Amino acid sequence: MKKLIATLALLGTASACFAQAYVSFFNASLTRVSTNGSAFGGGVGPTAAGPAGTWYYALLVAPTSQTTIDASLDGWTFVAMATNSGYGPGFMVGGEPGDSGVQVPGYPGLSYANFAVVGWSGNIGSDWNSIYAGRPTWLGPDYSGGASWAALQEQPWNSIWYGVSSIAYDVQLASAPGPYNDVFGPSSYGLIDGMTLDPVLVPEPSVVALAGISGALLFLRRKTR
């Protein structure tokens, strides 16, 4: 009988280890997303709540041995998408209905992994593959060179917002039905305590057109030599 119980216990432990792994992917009042330090919800102005779909977020995962993240996002793998909740400034919701957790492919239950979040404004789309292909090649404290919110509002479709969070280290995954650990939380626990999106100014269409013409002329000039 004791051998049977021990065998069942071992089988239960093994199945838990190889079960599908999940993690919670939404933030709370102390871990809100911000732009230039102001909690943002997608409405008119930096602190006004707005409809869901104004902002998007991608959850990335990496082995615990991956302890850095930069503009290239090398070493990180896409897991799931989220958007602003519409509940209030800086709040987001991701994963399955009710945020019961998102599956982390390639990781067994009860394993550990590092996580990071990439966020951007909805005026450049919601497709992660497109965002990844056009991601900035560098990260700085302010891509706009200090442009104010008011200045950006004057030409909202010529500016985008983009940001990469800090890393949530050594987050333990869990098997269904949970409960699931969150990637957001106090930084003292190695979690993401919020993230800032910075403005990225996009050239006016006329500037882009001139740049295209100049490039074509340069190519023709080289070709005729």
Residue pairs with C-beta under 8 A, 6 or more apart in sequence:
16 109
16 110
16 175
17 108
17 109
17 110
17 111
18 108
18 109
19 108
19 109
19 175
19 176
20 103
20 108
20 109
20 175
20 176
21 103
21 104
21 107
21 108
21 109
21 110
21 111
21 113
21 173
21 174
21 175
22 101
22 102
22 103
22 104
22 109
22 173
22 174
22 175
22 176
22 178
22 180
23 59
23 79
23 101
23 102
23 104
23 113
23 115
23 171
23 173
23 174
23 180
23 181
23 182
23 183
24 95
24 99
24 101
24 102
24 178
24 180
24 181
24 182
24 183
25 59
25 79
25 80
25 82
25 94
25 95
25 99
25 101
25 102
25 182
25 183
26 82
26 85
26 92
26 93
26 94
26 95
26 99
26 182
26 184
27 33
27 90
27 91
27 92
27 184
27 194
28 184
30 186
30 193
30 194
31 184
31 185
31 191
31 192
31 193
31 194
32 39
32 89
32 90
32 91
32 194
33 39
33 40
33 55
33 57
33 84
33 90
33 91
33 92
33 119
33 163
33 194
33 195
33 196
33 197
34 40
34 90
34 194
34 195
34 196
34 197
35 46
35 149
35 161
35 196
35 197
35 198
35 199
36 46
36 142
36 149
36 196
36 198
36 199
37 196
38 46
38 47
38 89
38 149
39 46
39 47
39 88
39 89
39 90
40 46
40 47
40 55
40 84
40 89
40 90
40 197
41 47
41 48
41 49
41 50
41 54
41 84
41 86
41 87
41 88
41 89
41 90
41 91
42 48
42 49
42 50
42 51
42 54
42 55
42 84
42 86
42 122
43 49
43 50
43 54
43 89
44 50
45 149
46 149
47 89
48 89
49 86
49 87
49 88
49 89
50 84
50 86
51 86
52 83
52 84
52 85
52 86
52 93
53 83
53 84
53 122
53 126
54 83
54 84
54 121
54 122
55 83
55 84
55 92
55 119
55 120
55 121
55 122
55 161
55 197
56 81
56 82
56 83
56 119
56 120
56 122
56 126
56 131
57 81
57 82
57 83
57 92
57 94
57 117
57 118
57 119
57 120
58 78
58 79
58 80
58 81
58 82
58 117
58 118
58 119
58 128
58 131
59 78
59 79
59 80
59 81
59 82
59 94
59 102
59 115
59 116
59 117
59 183
60 69
60 73
60 76
60 77
60 78
60 79
60 115
60 116
60 117
60 118
61 76
61 77
61 79
61 104
61 107
61 113
61 114
61 115
62 69
62 75
62 76
62 77
62 113
62 114
62 115
62 116
63 113
63 114
64 112
64 113
64 114
64 169
64 170
66 75
66 76
66 114
67 114
67 167
67 169
68 167
69 75
69 76
69 116
69 164
69 167
70 139
71 135
71 136
71 137
71 138
71 139
71 164
72 137
73 118
73 132
73 135
73 164
76 116
77 106
78 128
78 132
79 102
79 103
79 104
79 105
79 115
80 94
80 95
80 102
80 103
81 94
81 126
81 128
82 92
82 93
82 94
82 95
83 92
83 93
83 94
83 122
83 126
84 91
84 92
84 93
85 91
85 92
85 93
87 93
90 194
93 99
94 102
95 101
95 102
96 102
100 177
100 178
100 180
101 174
101 176
101 178
101 180
104 113
104 173
107 113
107 173
108 173
109 173
109 174
109 175
110 172
110 173
110 174
110 175
111 172
111 173
112 170
112 171
112 172
112 173
113 171
113 173
114 167
114 168
114 169
114 170
114 171
115 167
115 168
115 171
115 183
115 192
116 164
116 165
116 166
116 167
116 168
116 192
117 164
117 165
117 183
117 192
117 195
118 131
118 135
118 162
118 163
118 164
118 165
119 161
119 162
119 163
119 164
119 165
119 195
119 197
120 131
120 160
120 161
120 162
120 163
120 197
121 160
121 161
121 162
121 197
123 156
123 157
123 160
124 130
124 131
124 134
124 160
125 131
135 162
136 143
136 162
136 200
139 164
140 198
141 198
142 198
142 199
143 162
143 198
143 199
143 200
143 201
144 152
144 159
144 198
144 199
144 200
144 201
145 201
147 159
147 199
147 201
152 159
152 199
152 201
158 201
158 202
158 203
158 204
159 199
159 200
159 201
159 202
160 199
160 200
160 202
161 197
161 198
161 199
161 200
162 197
162 198
162 200
163 195
163 196
163 197
163 198
164 195
165 192
165 194
165 195
166 187
166 192
166 193
166 195
167 192
168 183
168 184
168 185
168 190
168 191
168 192
169 190
169 191
170 190
171 181
171 183
171 191
172 181
173 180
173 181
174 180
174 181
182 191
183 191
183 192
184 191
184 192
184 193
184 194
185 191
185 192
185 193
186 193
187 193
203 211
